Amino acid sequence: MANNSNLSKRAALRQAQEMDERNKRNKRIMGFGFGLAALVVVVVLAIVIVQAIGNRTSVAEEQLTPPAATEGYGIPLEGNAPSADKPHLVLWEDYQCPACASAHATLGPIVEQLVADGSITTEIRTAHFLDQAREDGPSSRTAVAAAAAAEVGAFEDFHRVAFDFQDTGYTDQVLRNDIPQAAGITGEDLTRYVELYNSRSFQEWVDNADQKFRDDAVDATPAYVVSGQRLDLGSIEPTAEGFLNAATAAWEEGGKEIDVKPEPYQR
């Protein structure tokens, strides 16, 4: 009986020792796993920080104004300056505005046609209120890119296709590559365009346009304004004749003023 008892004690002791060794081994493995996980987190954070620093935008000290820009911070279509002998359309947009995209799809070609045949002049002004105070937000970035496109003579092409990319959030990839490609900006013009976009060389001008939008209490986009009169887009026949009739009537009613604060926005 004594021998059997000693054997049982030795077996129990051996089992306890083995269990203790397993516990120690498991703790070492878990410690290694936690350490590896922590290392991975640190590496990932380091990569994110480096990328953020690398992608950080530095605004150029020398700020530019787009060629042929109007005093009201607009870019004239086809470079045609406004004159008192024909209706002048001031078109306010925010590139994130869905209603702007819809109006552009319907009326954009009509406006371009009327500008091309000399019936009206038009300037595009951009606000970025939909960025909601975000610095370098999508609307602001796209307005800067549009100004850069104007610098290389491709504003109309850029503006024609920009709203097609509205659902992308206007990322740097889209503004550096996709929209310029769709607009046919290539070669040296593309190099210059990207350089101007990356350096935000028109940021001050874009911000001034947005401030004018606020100062003039335009309040909403799209705003199609002729001589201070807001065109009722819902009542305009979507043809060249229909739009010209509406623009001419507003031009006459407003006293043929090229740039005047628009009438209050009616909600």
C-alpha positions as CSV (number, residue, x, y, z in Angstrom):
1,M,0.0,0.0,0.0
2,A,2.9,2.4,0.8
3,N,4.5,1.8,-2.6
4,N,1.2,2.5,-4.4
5,S,0.8,5.7,-2.4
6,N,4.3,6.9,-3.3
7,L,3.7,6.1,-7.0
8,S,0.4,8.1,-6.9
9,K,2.2,11.1,-5.3
10,R,5.0,11.0,-7.8
11,A,2.4,10.8,-10.7
12,A,0.5,13.7,-9.3
13,L,3.7,15.8,-8.8
14,R,4.8,15.0,-12.4
15,Q,1.3,16.0,-13.7
16,A,1.5,19.3,-11.8
17,Q,5.0,20.0,-13.1
18,E,3.9,19.3,-16.7
19,M,0.8,21.6,-16.2
20,D,3.0,24.3,-14.8
21,E,5.4,24.0,-17.8
22,R,2.4,24.2,-20.2
23,N,1.1,27.3,-18.5
24,K,4.5,29.0,-18.7
25,R,4.9,28.1,-22.4
26,N,1.4,29.4,-23.2
27,K,2.2,32.7,-21.4
28,R,5.4,33.0,-23.4
29,I,3.5,32.4,-26.6
30,M,0.8,34.9,-25.6
31,G,3.4,37.4,-24.6
32,F,5.1,37.0,-28.0
33,G,1.7,37.3,-29.8
34,F,0.8,40.5,-27.9
35,G,4.2,41.9,-28.6
36,L,3.9,41.1,-32.3
37,A,0.5,42.7,-32.4
38,A,1.7,45.8,-30.7
39,L,4.6,46.0,-33.1
40,V,2.2,45.7,-36.1
41,V,0.1,48.5,-34.7
42,V,3.2,50.7,-34.3
43,V,4.3,49.9,-37.8
44,V,0.9,50.7,-39.3
45,L,0.6,53.9,-37.3
46,A,4.1,54.9,-38.5
47,I,3.1,54.2,-42.1
48,V,-0.1,56.2,-41.8
49,I,1.8,59.1,-40.2
50,V,4.5,59.1,-42.9
51,Q,1.8,59.0,-45.6
52,A,-0.1,61.8,-44.0
53,I,3.0,63.9,-43.8
54,G,4.0,63.0,-47.4
55,N,0.5,64.0,-48.7
56,R,0.2,67.1,-46.6
57,T,-0.6,70.1,-48.8
58,S,1.5,73.2,-48.6
59,V,-0.1,76.2,-50.2
60,A,2.2,78.2,-52.5
61,E,3.3,81.5,-51.2
62,E,2.8,83.1,-54.7
63,Q,-0.9,82.9,-55.3
64,L,-2.2,83.2,-58.8
65,T,-5.4,84.5,-60.5
66,P,-6.8,82.5,-63.5
67,P,-6.4,84.2,-66.9
68,A,-9.3,86.4,-67.9
69,A,-10.9,86.1,-64.4
70,T,-13.6,88.7,-63.7
71,E,-13.6,91.1,-60.8
72,G,-16.3,89.0,-59.3
73,Y,-14.1,86.0,-59.1
74,G,-15.6,84.2,-62.1
75,I,-14.0,82.4,-65.0
76,P,-15.6,83.4,-68.3
77,L,-16.6,80.7,-70.7
78,E,-14.5,80.9,-73.9
79,G,-12.6,83.8,-72.3
80,N,-15.4,86.2,-73.4
81,A,-15.5,89.3,-71.3
82,P,-19.0,90.6,-70.4
83,S,-20.3,93.6,-72.3
84,A,-23.4,95.8,-72.1
85,D,-24.7,94.7,-75.5
86,K,-25.8,91.2,-74.5
87,P,-27.1,89.3,-71.5
88,H,-24.4,88.3,-69.0
89,L,-25.0,85.1,-67.0
90,V,-23.3,84.8,-63.6
91,L,-23.5,81.1,-62.7
92,W,-22.8,80.1,-59.1
93,E,-22.0,76.5,-58.4
94,D,-20.6,74.2,-55.7
95,Y,-19.0,71.1,-57.1
96,Q,-20.5,68.9,-54.4
97,C,-24.0,70.2,-55.1
98,P,-26.3,67.5,-56.6
99,A,-28.7,70.2,-58.0
100,C,-25.8,71.9,-59.7
101,A,-24.9,68.6,-61.4
102,S,-28.5,68.1,-62.5
103,A,-28.8,71.6,-63.8
104,H,-25.5,71.4,-65.6
105,A,-26.5,68.1,-67.3
106,T,-29.6,69.8,-68.7
107,L,-28.6,73.4,-69.3
108,G,-24.8,73.2,-69.6
109,P,-24.8,72.4,-73.3
110,I,-27.4,75.1,-73.9
111,V,-25.3,77.7,-72.1
112,E,-22.2,76.7,-74.0
113,Q,-24.1,76.9,-77.3
114,L,-25.4,80.4,-76.6
115,V,-21.9,81.6,-75.6
116,A,-20.4,80.0,-78.7
117,D,-22.8,81.8,-81.0
118,G,-22.4,85.1,-79.3
119,S,-25.9,85.4,-77.8
120,I,-24.7,85.7,-74.2
121,T,-21.6,85.8,-72.1
122,T,-21.2,83.6,-69.0
123,E,-18.9,83.4,-66.1
124,I,-18.6,80.5,-63.7
125,R,-18.2,81.3,-60.0
126,T,-17.7,78.6,-57.4
127,A,-18.5,78.5,-53.7
128,H,-17.3,75.8,-51.3
129,F,-19.9,76.1,-48.5
130,L,-20.6,72.4,-48.8
131,D,-17.2,71.7,-47.4
132,Q,-18.7,72.9,-44.1
133,A,-15.5,74.7,-42.9
134,R,-13.3,71.7,-43.7
135,E,-9.9,72.9,-44.8
136,D,-9.0,71.7,-48.3
137,G,-12.4,70.0,-48.7
138,P,-13.7,68.4,-51.9
139,S,-15.5,71.6,-53.2
140,S,-12.5,73.8,-52.5
141,R,-10.0,71.3,-54.1
142,T,-12.1,71.0,-57.2
143,A,-12.4,74.8,-57.6
144,V,-8.7,75.1,-57.3
145,A,-8.3,72.3,-59.9
146,A,-10.7,74.2,-62.2
147,A,-8.7,77.3,-61.9
148,A,-5.5,75.3,-62.7
149,A,-7.3,73.9,-65.8
150,A,-8.1,77.5,-66.8
151,E,-4.4,78.3,-66.6
152,V,-3.6,75.7,-69.2
153,G,-6.5,76.7,-71.5
154,A,-8.8,73.8,-70.5
155,F,-11.4,75.3,-68.2
156,E,-14.4,74.6,-70.4
157,D,-13.3,70.9,-70.9
158,F,-12.7,70.5,-67.2
159,H,-16.0,72.1,-66.2
160,R,-17.9,70.1,-68.8
161,V,-16.9,66.8,-67.2
162,A,-16.2,67.6,-63.5
163,F,-19.8,66.9,-62.3
164,D,-19.6,63.4,-63.7
165,F,-17.1,62.6,-60.9
166,Q,-19.2,64.1,-58.1
167,D,-19.8,60.7,-56.4
168,T,-16.0,60.1,-56.0
169,G,-15.6,62.8,-53.4
170,Y,-13.1,64.6,-55.6
171,T,-10.1,62.9,-54.2
172,D,-6.6,63.9,-55.1
173,Q,-6.4,60.8,-57.4
174,V,-9.5,62.0,-59.3
175,L,-8.4,65.6,-59.5
176,R,-4.9,64.8,-60.5
177,N,-5.6,62.0,-63.0
178,D,-9.2,61.1,-63.8
179,I,-10.8,64.4,-64.5
180,P,-7.8,65.8,-66.5
181,Q,-7.8,62.6,-68.6
182,A,-11.6,63.0,-69.2
183,A,-11.0,66.6,-70.1
184,G,-8.2,65.8,-72.5
185,I,-5.5,67.6,-70.6
186,T,-2.2,65.9,-71.5
187,G,1.6,66.4,-71.9
188,E,3.1,69.6,-70.7
189,D,-0.3,71.0,-69.9
190,L,-1.0,68.1,-67.6
191,T,2.3,68.5,-65.9
192,R,1.7,72.2,-65.3
193,Y,-1.9,71.6,-64.2
194,V,-0.8,69.0,-61.6
195,E,1.9,71.3,-60.3
196,L,-0.6,74.2,-59.9
197,Y,-3.1,71.9,-58.2
198,N,-0.6,70.3,-55.8
199,S,0.7,73.7,-54.7
200,R,-2.9,75.1,-54.4
201,S,-1.7,78.1,-56.4
202,F,-5.3,79.5,-56.7
203,Q,-6.4,78.8,-53.1
204,E,-6.6,82.5,-52.2
205,W,-8.6,83.3,-55.3
206,V,-11.0,80.4,-54.7
207,D,-11.5,81.5,-51.1
208,N,-12.2,85.0,-52.2
209,A,-14.9,83.7,-54.6
210,D,-16.5,81.8,-51.7
211,Q,-16.4,84.9,-49.5
212,K,-18.2,86.9,-52.3
213,F,-20.8,84.2,-52.4
214,R,-21.4,84.8,-48.7
215,D,-21.1,88.6,-48.8
216,D,-23.6,88.8,-51.7
217,A,-26.0,86.5,-49.8
218,V,-26.3,84.2,-52.8
219,D,-27.2,81.5,-50.2
220,A,-27.9,78.6,-52.5
221,T,-26.5,76.8,-55.6
222,P,-27.0,76.5,-58.4
223,A,-27.8,80.2,-58.9
224,Y,-28.2,81.4,-62.5
225,V,-28.2,85.2,-62.2
226,V,-28.6,87.8,-64.9
227,S,-28.4,91.5,-64.0
228,G,-29.2,90.6,-60.4
229,Q,-32.3,88.6,-61.4
230,R,-32.3,84.9,-60.4
231,L,-33.5,82.7,-63.3
232,D,-36.3,80.3,-62.3
233,L,-34.8,77.1,-63.7
234,G,-38.0,75.2,-63.3
235,S,-39.9,77.4,-65.6
236,I,-37.3,77.7,-68.4
237,E,-37.9,75.7,-71.5
238,P,-34.6,73.6,-71.8
239,T,-33.8,74.8,-75.3
240,A,-31.4,77.5,-76.6
241,E,-34.4,79.7,-77.5
242,G,-36.1,79.2,-74.2
243,F,-33.0,79.9,-72.1
244,L,-32.1,83.0,-74.2
245,N,-35.6,84.4,-73.8
246,A,-35.4,84.0,-70.0
247,A,-31.9,85.5,-69.9
248,T,-32.9,88.5,-72.1
249,A,-36.0,89.2,-70.0
250,A,-33.9,89.2,-66.8
251,W,-31.3,91.4,-68.5
252,E,-33.9,94.0,-69.4
253,E,-35.7,93.9,-66.1
254,G,-32.5,94.2,-64.1
255,G,-31.3,97.2,-66.0
256,K,-28.5,95.4,-68.0
257,E,-26.1,95.3,-65.0
258,I,-23.1,93.0,-65.6
259,D,-22.3,92.4,-61.9
260,V,-24.8,93.3,-59.2
261,K,-25.8,91.6,-56.0
262,P,-28.6,89.1,-56.7
263,E,-32.1,89.5,-55.4
264,P,-32.8,87.7,-52.2
265,Y,-33.0,83.9,-52.4
266,Q,-36.6,82.7,-52.0
267,R,-36.7,79.4,-50.1
